[in-house]
Amino acid sequence: MAAVNPSVSSALATRLVSGLVKALEKIKKRSLKLRFLICLLMAGVMLSPPLNAWEYNLAPQIHYLDYLEVDEQGNTLNTETGWLKGADSSVSGLLGHWTIQSHLQFLQGTVDYQGQTQSGQPHHTRTKQIYFQYGISAGYTFRVANLELTPTIALDKHYWRRDIQAKGLVSQLTEDYQWWLVKPSLKASITSAGLKGTSIQLGITNTHQASMRVHATKCTSAVTVYPKADDGWFSRFEIPASQHTSYKAVAFIEYQQWNMKRSDSKLANSCIGPLSWSEPTNKTQLWSAGIKFLF
């Protein structure tokens, strides 16, 4: 952690507020919960004293993806499983007992697809995956005995491209998803010697304003459907790995789950006439491990 000139932190805070305002403008008026959350974050930034310390993090990561879609009876429609690589970068600052953090994360890889075609025929292929997300969080830290407890609220914007590869007579299908993820959580960190810095975090996830756009193919037009909100959960465990004068390293493992409920159906044009599209109920599970470097 390093001291920061108040004028510099004030400028950064102004940029942060500007970014939050833009995010607020993009959120539809019907989503009152998201608008209220962003207003709270904006108020916290504007009414608090200037950030007086900064910490920069870079975390190379490896992930195992387990994605599942089911029909209305709970029967499996398709699964996608495999390894992804990625990295997360973040910057955080202190506002008294508050910690404000923003982050960017990028993941990619190719995983196994097992499912079926629109006509119900079994289909096994590969799917190219690209995940991108950014977000902001605010947490308040207080001490109880040998623990530091930090209730936190986070708001993340997710983008995901599923590029289901062509195989045999089945053509390629590309789908783009985006959604907001609200993540309240509680983090407990040990402060006693020997285990200092070890922590566990537990929280829930809730999807908002999800959409899925199917790209046009030779036979079908593009169409966008809107999966409905659902809840999930996540947990994260961290333990210090090494300490140096210029940086420290922290090892972590994490489990995340987010879910979406079935969208309403929507008609799109095709070479055989109108075709009904919908996004089934789905569940994403992501197991992650990596090393976080703090500067």
C-alpha positions, 0 to 999 in steps of 0.5 A, a space after each residue: 500500500 502506498 500513500 497517494 496525493 489527495 489531488 490525484 485520488 480526487 481525480 480518480 474518484 471523479 473518473 470513477 463517479 463518471 463511469 458509474 453515471 454512464 453505467 446508470 444511464 445504460 440500466 433500464 428504468 424497470 431495474 430499480 434494484 440495480 439503479 438503487 445499488 449504483 446510486 449507493 456506490 456513487 454516494 459513497 464515493 462522493 461523500 467519503 474523504 479522498 482515497 489515501 492508499 492504493 493497492 494493485 493486483 494481478 492474478 493469472 488463473 486457471 478455471 474449470 467450466 461446467 455449463 448445463 442447460 435443462 428443459 422445463 422438465 429438468 432433463 439435460 439438453 446440453 453440457 459444456 465442460 473443460 479448462 479455461 485460462 485467464 487473468 484478473 487485474 484490480 485496483 483498490 483504495 481505502 476510505 477509512 474502514 471502507 475498501 473500494 475496488 474495481 476489476 477486469 477479468 478475461 477468460 478463454 478456452 475451448 471445451 467439450 460440447 455434448 448435446 443435441 441439435 434443434 431437431 433433437 439429434 445427439 451432437 458432440 463437438 467443441 465450443 470456443 469460449 470467451 468471458 469478459 467481465 468488469 465491476 466495482 465493489 465496496 466493503 466495510 471492515 471491522 474487527 472481532 477478536 482475531 478476525 477482520 470481517 468485511 461485508 461487501 456488495 459487488 456489481 459486475 457486468 458479464 459478457 460471454 461468447 459461446 462459439 459452438 463449432 460446426 461438425 458433420 452436417 451441423 453448422 456453427 452456432 455463435 451466441 453472445 450473452 451479457 448480464 449484470 451480476 449482483 454479489 453480496 458477501 461476507 469475508 473473514 480474515 485471520 489477524 493472528 500471527 502464523 495465519 495472518 492474511 488467511 481468509 474465506 469469503 461466502 456470498 450469493 449471486 443474482 443475475 439481472 437484465 440478461 440477454 442472449 443474441 444468436 448470430 445469423 447463419 446461412 439458414 436463420 436470422 439473428 434473434 435476441 432473447 432474454 433469460 430471467 433472473 435467478 440466484 446462485 452462490 460463490 466462495 473463495 479461500 485465500 492464503 499468503 504464499 510469499 512476501 517481498 519488499 516490493 510485492 506479496 503473493 497470495 494463493 487462492 481457490 474459488 467456486 462460483 455459480 450463477 443461474 438463469 431461468 428460461 426466457 420467453 420464446 421469440 420467432 425468427 426467420 429461417 429458410 424453412 419458415 418461422 422458427 421459435 427460439 428460447 434460452 433454456 434454464 441454465 447453470 454455470 459452475 466455475 472452479 478457479 485457482 491462481 496466484 494473486 500478486 499485490 503491489 
